């Protein structure tokens, strides 16, 4: 099956490993760890505290989603051996549609009254709303969890029709306290088969075909009135196909929950399913609950509930345990054969899909059949070897009866690493150029030109408010926005029959355009209008020309002939490009901005404090090449490998590399997170990166000012720089500091987490030798996350302390010192023109496992936040 390339990507994980037939155990630790699709559930790292237990494309939770969380103490004196006791609680999410990037127990996730709890091994009772997973201060604990979704309010609904048995599990994770934030990695362990309707149809219901008659029919006829001589297979062939389907279907089981001892899915008997009306407290009654390997294959076939299709948002979904649960074949992978057929009942909603021999319209009484073998990838079978059920995978098919023919299209063979976006705006980046939107761009030109014609300055301000405009911006900078960029010459001004100049709605003159090398029927050069040229793939904009000695200011139609660098050499203006909304970019593979090093981006990109989610750049950089540019006040959150900038250079003596201020990167970066190379005077101010990193915050620079930045990254090689990889400047990089001479320099109030990347340095390969007043900190994780100051008294001589104490007596809380550095920068000439309008916010709890976060708004600082006046 052809996969849509540009769909939600989460985290790479491995499919479930099947057990062999002679396994003596259900699953060993390795097999269990390979089961499902991983979803990072960490509130402490770059990746958001999210899970795909829901159908929301962005991974957010449903109100009422539940997690049963298990906790064990480490044995005294050990951090790897744990006591043979487990307590657990059930928590639920108490807010609507929350992305939950900062989630902690008892705040967003609340103990659920009435659920089972355990306070010691084998001890079960009902918990109340005050029961939480607290533990002794300083003890090492580990956690594990399994969760289930509250889709459509199902967990509180008394209805089978909306029951979606979708479950996730995690591994054990060790945490040292105290903290309310628990980093977990949740993996889906069910397999989903979904059906979505083509336009003009609605679903009634659907099922897997298990009747011989359904396999005797040769085609997808919608009634049984077709000529049997043409449509019927031989009895033996049909029976053979049915037998092969039933051999798998009778092993497919509807999930009922998760076994607290093995963390494997459980099923339910038909009797339990038929007798259940509410799934609210399903786990409290074990009657009819079946564990893997507990029943033989005959009992599984006869007694256990098969998965069924249920409705959700106009779709039908079937959840199945993806492996054989029987005693004989436990853990074996299940594969529905290619001949498997599905029976679908459709409502005809537009009275136009008539195919019944009696002329009646489609209704719930008229079913339609399709087989897996009917689903094509081009002219080839999408599932030539059948459909393999895998933990965490979903298969979605678009089904509809239209124009006298039932058609089935694979929407996607997607997993939790590759998530279908349905009707949302997550279409492929591989779109036609017509999908680009230039309105925001041309309107900015028009507005600026009208102002300039009235005597004002020509200063276009380009505002980007959606994904299409952002993609258009990238194509404009890269010179790939227009299909045609040459072969057109401007002709004469267009006149009407009265010889009056034809003007557009803004009063700008319009022109005839001449297609070079083409003639009309009279042999004259072929002339076309701007509108006709646009239909051919040219992209036009109003080009403003200032007053000169020979001509007054005017506006002329012009068209794109190459990359747009957002810099006007006529005026020396650096145009600003403003992001005005948060954008989810749905993991599209996007080209970097400024891919042509001969035509780099030279504008001023202003993020406005907004966030680019799920950014996925083919070259791993948001910006590839920049010259004399600025990138400010932007947040990026992605599960992909993303860095802000590759290289920046100065145009000359009066130019600079790049001014970078107020950037938050919550992502993994195999390169240098902020920039690989900055040549020319450059600033990096108020920038934080949390996630893995392949190098320093900035790889190399020759004239850099770095203030108020934090690198909280694992993976930085030993004996290399965490903040700056190499400095090639001719002047001293660090300001001269001493006990009696503390000076504000060009490298101040910067921090890096030396626990996450041990043996790394602040700059380059030389071990750190700067005084602590320099405020370049290779600090322990808890220091970087500290909310409160840790200052020693004025009567203590800081320099008399041993080094191990100096490392702990860190002075100002880092978020305060970094905010002070941002304030200092904003007070400078460069900062006034390219301000950092972001500030660091400490966690709201006194002690936390969260690094400071960048929030919109300039910092408000107090006089005692000046790090040079502190006794450190």
N, C-alpha and C positions, 0 to 999 in steps of 0.2 A: 504494500500500500504506500502510495506517495504521501509523505508527511508534509504538513505545512511547516515551512522553516521558521516562520516568524510568529511564534506562539509563546505562551508563558513558559520559561524555563525556570525550574527551581534548582534543586541540588542533584548532582549525579549520584545515583545509587544503583545497587545491583538487584537483579531479579532474584526471586526465591530459588534456592537450590533444592532440587527434588531429592528425596531420600530413595535409596535403593530398596528393592522388595524385601530384602532380608535384614533390614535395619532392626536392631534390638531396642532402640530408643526412639522416641518420637522425633526430636530434633536435637542435634548437638548445638553447642554455643555458637559455633561458626555458622551453621546453617540458619540458626535463628537470627543472627546478626545480619544475614544477607536478605532477610525477608522484608519486602515492602519497598516503598519509595520514601526517601528521607525528606523531612521538612525541618528546617532549623527552627528551634523553639527557644532561642536564647535571648534573654533580656540583657546580657552582658557583653555580647559581641556585636559586630557590624550588622549581622543578619537579623532582620526584625523578628520579634517574638510573634510568629505567625504560624498557622497550620492550614493545610488545605483540607481540613475536615469539612469544609463547606464548598459550595459551588461558586462562591465569589471569586472572580478571576484574580483579584489582588491578594487572596489568601486570608482575608479578614474573617473574623468569627461571627457566628450567629449568637444573638442573645440566648442564653440558656444552654449553650454548649457545655458539656460536662467532661471533667477529667478526674479519674481516681488516681491519686498520687500516693506512692508507697515510700516509706522512709526507714532507713536502717542506720544505727550508730556504728562507727568504726570501733574496733576493740581498743582498749586503752593502750597507748603507746604505738599504735599502728594506724596508717592511713590507707592500707590496702586490704587488711583483714577485717571482716564485718561480723557483728554479732548475729546469731541465728534467731533474730526477732525482727518482725516487721510490723509497723503500724501504718494505717492508711486512712485517708479522708477523701471525700468526693467534693470537688469544687465546681462551681458553675460561673459562667461569665454573666455579669449583671448589667452590661450596657449593650446598646444597639450597635450593630455593624461596626465594631471597633477593630481597627487595624492592630492596635495593641503593641506598639513598638516600645512601650515602657510599662510592663505589666508586673505586678507583684501580688503575692498571695494576700488575701484578706482585704485588698483594695479593689482591684478589678475582678479578680477571681475570688469568690466568696464561698465559705463552707455551706453546703446545702443541707438544711435541716431535714431529718427523716431518712437520710441515706445510711447505709451501713458504715460503721467505722470499726477499726481495730486498734486497741491500745496496747496489746501484747499478743504474742503468738497464740493463735487459736481462740482469741477472745473477740467476739463480735457483739455489737450492740448498735442502737440507733444514735447517730450523731445529731447534735443540735447546731444552730447557727453560730455558736461560740466556739465550736471545736476547730482548732487550727493545728497546723503542723509546726508547732514551736519545738525548740530543742535547747539543750544546755549551751550556754555561751562558751565558745571556744572548742566545742566538740566537732569532730569531722563526721559528716553524715553523707549518705548517698541516697539518691532519689530515682524512682522509676514511675512511669505513668502509663495508663491507657485512657483513651478518650472516645467519646462518641458525639455525633453532631445532632443539633436540635433543628435540622432543616425543616422549614415550614411549621415550626412549633411542635414537631412530632413527639418529642419526649414528654410533652404535657397533653398531647391529643389522644382522645379515645377513638382512634381510627387506624385500621390496618392500611387503608388506602394511601396514607401519607407516611408510612413507616419506612425509613431508609436506614438499614442496619450498616452504617458506615463507621468503621473503627480504626483507630490509630494506636500504636504502641511506641515505647521508647526503650533505649538502653538505660542501664544504671549510669548515673553521673554523680561524681563526688564533689561536694561543696564544703568549704569551711565557713563557719558562721561568725557572727550572726548576719543573716540576710533574708529578705523575704522573696528575693528574685531567684528563680531556679532555672538554670539553663538545661533544656531538654531538647532532644531531637526526636520528633514524632514521625513515624512511618505508617502510611496506609497499608492495611493488610487485607482489604477486600478487593475484588475485581468487579468492575462495573461494565455492563453492556447497556448502551443508551440509544434511544431513537428520538430523532427530532423531525418535525413535519416540514415538508415543502410548502410553499405559499399556496393558499387556497384549500388547505386541509386542516383538520383537527383530529387528534387521536381519540378513539374510544378506548381501546385496550390492545394488548399484544401478548403473545405467548410463544414459547418454542414449540414447534409442531411435534406431537408425539403420537399422532394417529396415522395408520397405514394409508388411508385415503389421501392424506396430504402429501405423501411421497409417491403416490401412483400418478399424480398429475404431472405432465411434462413441462408445462409452462407456468406463467404467473396469471392464469385465467382467474377471473374474479367470481365466477359462479361455477356450479357443478354441471351446468347445462351444455358445456362444450362437447364437441364430438369426441367420445371416448376413444374411437379408433385413432384419432390424431393426438390426443392429449395424454393417454394413459401409457405408463411403462408396463413392462412385464411384472407380474406379481412377485417373482423372485428377486428382481432388481430393486423394486420398491422396498421389499421386506429386508433386503440386505442393508440398504441405506438406513432404514428406520432402526434396525438392530445396532448399527454402528453409532447412531446418535444416542439411543437409549443407554448404551453402554457407558457413555459419558454423562448424559443428563441425570441418570439415576445416582450418580456420585456427586452431583452439584448440590450444595447445601446452603440454605439461607443462614447468614450469621445471626447469632443470638447474643453474643457478647464476647468477652475475653476471659480466658481462664487465669485467675489471679496467681496461680502457681507456676504455670508455664508461659503465660503471656501469648498463648496461641488462641485463635478463634474457636469459639464453640458454636454449635448448631442447636436447633430446637426440633422436637418431634412435631409431626402434623397435629397430633392431639393438643399439644401445648399451643401451637399457632392458632388452631381453630378455636380454642377456648380462651384466647387472650383478646381483650378489647383495649386495654391500656398498656402501654410500654413504659409508663412513668417510673415504676419501681420494678422493672423487669428482672434485675439482677438479684433481688431479695428472695425470690422463690426459685429453687433449683429444680423443681419438678419438670421433667421433660427436656432438660438441658443436656446436650450430648457433647462430650469431649472427644478429641481426635484419638482414634485407636480404641475407643471404648466399646464399639459395636462391630459386628461382622458385616460384610458387604450385603448380605440378605436383609439384615435389619435396617441398614442405612437406606437401601432401596425402598423398603416397605414402610418404614416408620418416620423417616426424617423429612422435614419440610423442604421442598424444592424452592429455589428463588423465584420470585414473581416480579413482573413489571408493575411499577407504581408511578403515579404522576408527580411531576414537579415542574412548574413554570412552563407548561405546554409540552414538556418532554416526558418520555417514559424511561425509567431506569430500573435495571435489575442488578442487585448486589449478590455476589456469590463468593463463597469460600473458594479460593483458587486451587486447592489441592484435595486429593482423596482423603477422606476422614476415616475410612474403614480400617478395621484391624489388619486386614490382609495387605492393603495397599497404601497404608498411611504415609502421607507426605508426597505421593506421586503427583506429578504435574497433570492437569486435565487439559485436553485439547479437543474442542468441538470440531468434528470433521467438516470438510468443505461442503458436504451435502446437507448440513444442518439447515432446516427451514424454520422461518418465523412466520407466524400468522398475525396479521395486523388488521384491526377494525378501524376504519376511518369515517369521520363525519364529512359529508360534502358541505362546505360552508358557503360556497359561491354558486351552487346549482349549475356548475359547468363541467363537472368531472363524471359524466354519465358513460358507463360502459356496460351496464347490465342489459341483458337480452330483453327484459321486459320494459326497458326505457325508464326505469325508476332511477332516482338519484341515489348517490351513495348514502348509506346510513350505517348505524351500528350493526345491523343484521347482515351486512355484506362485508365479508372479510377479503383480505388480499394476502398473498403468500410470496415470500422471496427467500432465496437460499443464499448462504454465504458465497457459493460459487457464482451467483449473479452479480456480485459486487466486483467491479472492475477498477483497475488502475490503468487508465488508458485503454488499451486493447488486451491487457493481460489480467488474469485473475488476481484480485487483491489478497486472497487467502487460499493459495493453491494447496497448502498443507493443513488447512483448518485454522481455527482461532484459538490461540494458546491463552489460557487463563493465567494471569500473573498478578501477584500481590501488588496493589497500588496502580494497576493499569486500568484504563477505561477505553472502550471502543464505542465510537459514536457514529451512527448512520443516519443520513438524511433520507427520509422515506416520503413519497407522495404519489398520488394518483392524479395525473394531469395529462391533458391532450391525449386521452384514450390510452394511456400507457402508465403502468406503475414503474417508477424508477427508484433506484437505490444508489445513493452516492456516499462514499466514505467521507464524512466530514473531517475525520482525522483518526488515526490510530494513535491515541495520545495516552500519556501516563501522567503521573504527578510531576514528572520532570518536564512534560510537554502538555500544557493544559489548554483545552479548547476554550475559546472566548465567546462562543455563541454569536449573538447578534451585536456584541459590543464592538468597539472601534479597533479591535485588535487584528485587522486584516494584515495580509502580508505586505512587507515593504516593497516587494516586487510588483508594483502597481504601474499603471500607465501614467505618463506624465500629466495627463489631464486631471489626475487626482490631486495634484499640487494646487495650492491656493495662494495667489499673488496679491490678493486684495489688500491685506495688511501692509504690504510693501509699497504698492503703488499709491495707496491712500496717504501714507506718510510722506511720500514725495510730493503729492499734490498739495497737502496741507502746508508743507514747508515752502513750496514754491509760491503759493498764494501770499504767504506772509512776507517772503522776500520781495515780491513784486510791489508790495506796499511800503517797502523801505526797511523791513526788518532783516534779521540774519537768516541765512539759509541753513537750518539745523534740523534735518529730518530725525524723528524719533520713532523707531520701528518697534511695535508692540506685538508680541507673540502670545496668543492665548490658548492654542490647542495644538494637537499633535500634527495636523496637516500643515499648519503654519511653521512649526518647528522643522519638519522635514523639508519644507520649501526653503527655509533659511539655509539649511545645510547644502541643498542643491545650488542655491544662488552663490554661496561662497565658493563652492567647488566647481562652478561652471558647468553643471549638469542639469540646470533647471529648464533649459529650452531644448527642444528637439533640433531646431535649426538656429544657427548663430552667424551665418554668413550668406552671401548671395543676394543681399537686399540693399538697394541704394535709395536714399531719400530723394523724392522728386519735388514737384512744385506744390505750393499750398493749394488745397482743394477749394474750389469755388462752386457756388450754386448757380442756377440759371440767371441770376441777377448779377453775377460776378462779385457777389459778396463772399468773404472768407467764411468757410464752414468751421465752426468751433465746437468743442465738446462741452459738456455740462459745466465745467469749471472755467470756460472762456478761453481755453488754450486752442491754438490753431491746429488743424489736422492737415495731413499731407498725403500726397500720392506716393506710393512706394513702387520702385521699379525692380522687377526680378531680373537679375543679371543673366544674360544669355538666353532669355526667352522673349518671344515676340508675339504680338496679337495677330489676328487674321489679316491685317493690313501691312504686316511686316514691321510695325513699330514696336519699340520696347514695351513689354507688357507691364501695365500699371495696375496695382491693386490697392485696396484700402488697408488701414491698420487692422480692421476686423478680419478681413480676408487673410492677411498675413498671420494673424494669431491662430486662425483655424488650421494653418499649415504647420504650426509648431513654433513660431516666433513668439517671444515674450517682450512686451513693450512697457515703457515707463516714461513719465514726463521728466525730461532732462532740463534742469535749470541752468541758465548761463548768466553770469553777473554782467553788470554794465562795464563796458570797455570804451576806449576812445572812439571806436567806429560804430558802436551799437549799444543800445540800451538793454537793460536786463530783459530776458525773455525766456519762454519755455518752449521746447521743441520735442515732438514725439521722437523717442529713440528706442532701440531694442537691444537686448542683452547679446553681447558678442563674446563673452568669456566670463571668468570668475568675477564676482563682486566682492571687493575686500572691505566694503563699508568704510572707506576712507576717501575723501575728496581732495585731490591734489590742488584743485583750483582755489579752494578755500582753506586748505590745511585743517579741515574738520574731521574729527573722528566720530563717526555717527554712532549713536547709542542704539543698542538692540535690547529691548526690555522684555523679560519674561514676566507675564502678569498672572499666571495661574500655575498651580502644581500640575505636572503632566505625568501620566503613566504611559510609558512608551512600549509596554507590552512585549518587551524582549525582542522587538524587531532588530535585525541586524542592520545597523545604520553606519554609513561612512562617517569618518571623522570630519570635523569642520576645518577647512583649510588644508586639504590633502595635497594641493599643489604648492611645493616649497617656493616656487617663483611667484606665487600669488597668495601669500598668507593672509590670514584674517588680521585686519588692522583697526578694527572698531573697538567699541566699549560695550562688552556684554554684561548687562546688569540683571542678575538673577532675581532681585527683589525679595530675597529670602525664601523663594519658592523651591520646590523639590522636583527633581527628575527621578521618577521611580523606574525600576526595571530597565535601566540603560544597558544597551548591548552594542558596543562599537566594534566593528570588524577589525580595526587596528588597535583596539584597547584604549584609545584616547578619545575624550570628547573633542578636544582641539588638537590638531596635528601640528600645524605651523602658524605661528603668530609673530607679528612684527609691530613694535610700538603699540601693543594692545593692552587691554584691561579686561579682567574677568572678576566680577565681584558678586558677593552675596548670593551664593547658590549652594543648594544641598543636593547631594546625589546619594540615592539608596538603591543598591542593586545587588543581586546575587551573582552577577557576572564580573569578569576581570576588567576593571575600569580604572583609568587614571585621568586626571584632569587635562594635562597638556604634555605634548611631546617636546617640542623645542620652541623657543622664542628668541628672536634676534632684534638688534637695534638697527634702525635705518641709517644712522650716521652719528656724528658727535652730539647732535641735539636730540637724538632718538633714545629709546630705551627698549628693553626686552619685553617685559610684561609686568603690569601691576596686578597682583592677585590678592584679594582681600575677602574675608568672610566666606570661606569655602569649607563645607562639611562633606566628607566622603565616608559613607558607611558601606564599604564594599571591599572585596579583595583586589589587590593591585600587584600584579607580577612585575610591573615596572615601578618607577618612582611615582608615588601617588599624586603629588601636586605637579611636578614637572621633571622631565628627564634632563633638560638643559636650558639654562637661562643666560643668554649672552647680552651684555649691556646692562645698564642700571635697572634693577628689578626689585620689586617688593613682594614678600610673601607674609601676609599679616592675618592673624585671626583664622588660621586654617587648622582643621583637625582631621586626621584619618584614623579610623578604627577598622581593623580587619588585618588579614595577612598582607605582607608586602615583600616585594623582591628587592627593594633598595630603600634609600633614604627618602624623606619627604621631597627633597629636591636633589637630583642626581649630581649636577655640577653647575657652578655659577662663577662669574668673574667680578660681579659688582652687585652684591645682594644685601638687602636689608630684610631680616626675618624677625618678626615680633609676634609674641603671643600665640605660638603654634603648639600643637600637640601631635605626637606620633605614638599611637597605641597599637602597635602591630607586631605580630609574630612573624618569624621567617626571615628577618633581616640577617644576613650572614655575619658571623663573628668578625670582629676587628674591622668593621666598616661603619660608615656613618649612618645614624638613624634619622638625623635632621637634615644634614647636608653631606653628600657623598664626597665632593671635592671642591676646593676653592682655588681659583686661578687668578685672583686679584693681586694687584701689586701692593696694595695697602694692607695694613694689619686688619684682620677680620674681627677680632675681639677687641673691644675697648680695654685699655689698661685698667685693671682693677686691683685693688689691694685693700688691706684692712682700713687704711686711712684715706684711700682715694677711690671712691665709688663713683663711676661715671656711666651715664646712659650711652649705650653703644648701638651698633647696628645688628646685634644678635642678642636679643633680650627676651626674658620671660618665655622661653621655649622649653618644652618637656618631651621626654620620650620614656617609654616603659621598658626598663632594662630587664624586668622579669619576664616579659613576653619575648624579648630578643636578647638573651644573655650575651655578655661580652661585646655588645655593640657600643659605639662611641657617639658623641654628639656630631662630630665632623670628621669625615675621612677615616684613615687607618691609624691615626695617632691617638693614643689613649688620652682621655680627658685630663686636662691639667688646669682648667680655668678655676678661679675662686668661685665660691658659691654665690657671691653678689652678682655674678654674671647671669644668674638665673637661667642657666641651661642645665636642665635637670635630667639625669639618668635615674629615674626614681622607681620605687616599688609601686606595684599596681594600686595598692590601697592609698598611697599618697596622692597619686594623680586623681583619684576618685573622691578625695576628701572634701567634705563640705566646709569644715571649720578650720581655722588657723591652728598651727601647732608651733607656737613661739615660746622660747625660753625667757626667763625673766631678764630685765635690764641689768641686773647685778651679776649675771653669769657671763663669763668670757666664752663666746662661741668658739673661738679658735683653740681654746684649751680642751675642747671635747675630742674624744677619740673619733676616728673616721666613721666607725659603725654607728655612733650616736649622731654624728652630723647628717648622715643619710636619713635618719628618722626625724630629726628636728628640722623639718622642711620649711618652716616659716609660714608665709601667707599660703592660704589654700590656693592651689594652682589656678582655679577659675577666676579668683580675684586678681592675681598677678597678670594673667593673660588679658583680662578686661582692661586693666590699667594700660597695658601695652597697646591695645586697640585704641584707647582714648588718646594716648600720646601720638599715635600715627594719625588719627583724625585731626589732630591739632597742627599737623605739618602741612606744607604746601601741597605735596602730592596727595596726602590724605584728604585735604579739603576738596580736591577735584575728583578723586576716586575714593570716596569714603567707604569704610567698613561699617555697614549698617546691621551688623550682627553682633551678638554678645553671648558670652558663655553663661550657661545656666547650670547650677549645681542641682543635684537631686534634691527632692523635697524631704527625703528621710535623712536622719542624722548620719547614719553610716550606710553605705550603699555599695553595690557591685557595678554601678553605672559610672562611666566616664562623664565629664561635663558635656553638655550638648550645646550646639550653636542654635540660637533662636533669633528671630527677627527683632530689630530694634538696636539702636546704638547703646553702648554700655553706659550705665550710670556708676561712677566710681566715687569713692570717698578718699579723703586726703591720706588716710593711713594705709591705703592700698599701694602706695609707692614702694616697690620692693627695695629700693636703695636706702630707704630710711629705716628698714627693719634690721633687727640684730642678727641677721643670718649671713 
